[in-house]
Amino acid sequence: MTNGTVEEGTIIYTNHQQKGRGQRGTEWASSPEMNLTFSVILFTGFLPVDRQFYLTMAVSLALIDSLIPLLPEGLKIKWPNDIYHNFAKLGGILIENVVQHNALKSSVIGIGLNVNQTSFNTLPNATSMATVSRRFFVLEDVFRAILQNLEYRYLMLKRLQMERLQADYHENLLGWRQSLPFKSDQNFTGIVHGVSVDGKLMVDSGGSLKSFGLKEIEFLLPDTE
């Protein structure tokens, strides 16, 4: 994908996704015409490679901004970019970047959000907007809200309002200022201190602050079944 072959903001939308990809090689399956699964193409050449996690922050916050008016309290971002209600997963984000020299060139933002699906036979920790609110939603309305908030947060990113994005991301981060169980080399209890500019999760355990990459730590969340 190169700038010039498509317009920035191009949206690729599907009503039925069977083999969507998530973090850590996981798959994302969606029932036909029940959920939102789409991608947005952005030209992110203004963003240095070592600051690319701010794009993750902006997109995650756009989803939170869109869902807060629609759902009960309990929305959180599970690091790095999953959207949770309490301890159940509502949606996820996958960002694929094209890098040129020391900056990004373009990014494909893939978003999957469980909206009206209420049965997740093979995903015990999954939930949906309909499940947590006990009502169904018009997909087009939710979709429109996400696009509006994505534009708002993306413009913040383009204006380089990094401190604001980071502060908002931390305030909505699962485990921030809370004690939660984790698994790394061994199981431990820690408090999320925040996320570094390069996207590492910083966890305080017994007064010792450590940072973890994507495959170096796992949340041990309770089963929501």
N, C-alpha and C positions, 0 to 999 in steps of 0.2 A: 504494500500500500504506500503510495507516495502522494504528497500534496499536489493537487492539480488534476488527479484522476477522479476524485470525489470532492464534494463540498464539505466544509466543516459543519458538523451538526447533522450529517446524514444518519438516519435511523434505520436499522435492520430489525424488523419485528416478526415474530413467529407466534402463531396460536397454539403450536404443539411442539414442544421440545422433548426429545427422547434421550439424547446423549450429550447434554450440556456438561461442560467441564467446570470444576471448582478448584479451590486451593487443595494442595497436597495430592493432586491426581484424583480427587473424588468426582463422582458423576452427579448431575442434577437432572431429575426426571420431572415432567410436569404434565398434568392431565389436560386434555384438549379444551381450549377456550375457558379455562378456569383461573389461570394465573397470568402474570406478566413476565415475558421473557424477550428481551430485546438488547440491542447493542447500539451505541452512539459513537461516531467517529469524531475525534477532536484533534486539532493541530496544536501540539503542546511544545513547540520549539522554544518557547520562552523559559522552559523549566529545566534547570540543570539536572543531570542524571542523579547526583547525590541528594537531590531534593524531590525526587519523584514520589515519595510517600505522601507528600502534601496533596497530590492528586487523589490518592486513596482516601485521605481525610475529607476532601471536598465532596467526593461522590458519596461516601458513607453518610456524611451529614445531610446531603440532599435527600436521601431516603428517610432519615430520621425526621427531618423537617416536614416531609410529606405525610408521615404516618402519625405524628404526635396529635394532630387535630382529629384523627379518625379512630384511634384506639385507646384502651385504658392505659393507665400508667404502667410502666415496666419495660419500656423500649430501651434497648442498649445496643451499642456496637461491640461485638465480640471481636477483639483484635485478631487479624488486622482489619477485616472488612465484612464480617457477617452481621446480619441484622437479627437481633433476638428480642423476644418478648419474654421477660423473666428468664427461664433457662431453656427455652425452646426456640428453634431457628425459624425465622420468618422468611429470610431471603439471604442472598449472597451476591458478591461482586467479583468479577474477574477482569483485571486490566492487563492488556497486552500492549507493550510499548515498542515503537521503532526508535532506535537510538542513532543519532548522527553526531559524530565527534563527542563532545562532552555534554550534549543536551539531548533531550527527547526531540523527536521529529513529529511523531503522531502517536495517538493512543486509541485503542478500541476498548470502550467501556462496556462490558457485558454485565447485565443485571437480570437476576431471577428473583421474583417475589411471589410468595404463595398468597393468593388473594381469596379465592372462593373454594378452593379444594379443601376438603375436610377429612379425607382418609389418606394416610401415609403408611401403608402396610410394611414397607421395608425401611422406613426412616423413623424410628421410635422417638427421636428428639425433634421432630418437625412439627410446626404448627402453621396456621394461616390467619389472615386478617379476619376471615369469617368465623374461625374457631374461637379466637380470643374476644371478639366483639359480639358474637351470636347474631350476626346479620350479614347479608351478602352485599357486595359492592358492585358498582358499575365500573368495569375495567377501564373504560375510556376516561372516566373522571380521575381515577387513581393515576393512570398513565400521564394525563395532562398535568397533574400536580407535581409528579416526579420531574417532568421535563422543566417546569417552571422553576422548581427549587434547584435543579441541576444547573440551570443557567445562572441563577443567583450565586451559588457557591463557586461555580467556575469563574465568574467575573471577579469574585473575591480573590481567587487564585491568580488570575491574570494581573490584578492590581498588587500582587505580592503581599497580601494581608496575611502573612504566614502565622504571626503570633495569635491573631484572632481565630484562625482555623484550628491551630493546635489547641488553644484553650477550649474551644467549643467541642473538639473531638474528645479531649480528656474528660470534660463534664458528662459526656454521653457514653463513656467507655465502661464496659462491664468489668467490675472488680476495682474500679478507681476508688481509692480510700475505703475499700472493703476487704475483709479477710476471706480468701477463697483457697480451695485446694488445687494444687498443680502437680504435674508430673514432668520431671526433667531426667536427670540421671537417677533420681529417686523422687518419691512423693514428698511434698512439703506444702506448708501453708504460707501464703504470702499476700501482700497488699500491692495492687498495681499502682506504681508511682507515676506512670505516664509512658509515653512513646518517644523515642529519640527522633531526631530529624531524619535519620536514615531508616526509620521504621522498626527499630528493635523495641521489644516490650521490656520495660524496666520494672522489676518486681522487688519489693523490700521483704526480706524474710529474716526475722530476728535481728533487725538492725543492719543487715547486710544488703546493699543494693546491687542487684545483678541485672544484666541485659541479655536478652535472648532473641535469636533469629527465629524465622518461621518454623523450622523443623526441630528446634531445640527445646520447646516447651509445649505442654498440652494442658488445657483447662480440664479439670476433673469435675464436670458439672453433674448435678443430680439428674437421673432419668425422669423425664416428664410424663411417661406413660402412667 
